[in-house]
Amino acid sequence: MKSKPRKVNPQAKTDSLPSLQDQQLAKLATALGHPARVAIVRFLKERKCCICGEIVEVLPLAQSTVSQHLKILKEAGWIQGEVDGLRICYRLNPFTLEQFKKLIETL
């Protein structure tokens, strides 16, 4: 049995759409949605800079898994990576941490 297509009300308010703040909060929170990524952010908060291998030493995860978590955190803006020869030095983005704290306060 076919369902009837729903009619869209052109007068519907657009303020029911998520705000830019809500979208940013969701993006940052989603990136922290795995305990390993939370642990990586905590680790980087305590260190000025570190390479993937150093994170692998403290987490019970394979290097490829840590790399994938770092990629997700970097795409969300949580961390920055700087090329240092053949390695990438990762660091926490302090602006993102402060932004996240302020967004959480708006809940």
Secondary structure by P-SEA (a helix, b strand, c coil): ccccbbbbcccccccccccaaaaaaaaaaaaaccaaaaaaaaaaaacccccaaaaaaaccccaaaaaaaaaaaaaaccbbbbbcccbbbbbbcaaaaaaaaaaaaac
